[in-house]
């Protein structure tokens, strides 16, 4: 799974980490 940051970078991260970033 990848997460796209505001700067447009894609980094492989776990789902729980994505949730932490969103909140």
C-alpha positions in Angstrom: 0.0 0.0 0.0 1.2 3.5 -0.8 0.4 6.9 0.6 0.6 10.0 -1.5 1.8 13.1 0.4 0.9 16.6 -0.4 4.2 17.2 -2.2 3.3 14.3 -4.5 5.7 11.7 -3.1 4.6 8.1 -2.8 5.8 6.1 0.1 5.0 2.5 1.1 3.4 2.5 4.6 1.1 0.4 6.7 -2.6 1.2 6.9 -2.4 2.0 10.6 0.3 4.6 9.8 -1.9 6.2 7.2 -4.7 6.5 9.7 -2.4 8.1 12.2 -1.3 10.6 9.5 -4.9 11.5 8.5 -5.7 12.2 12.1 
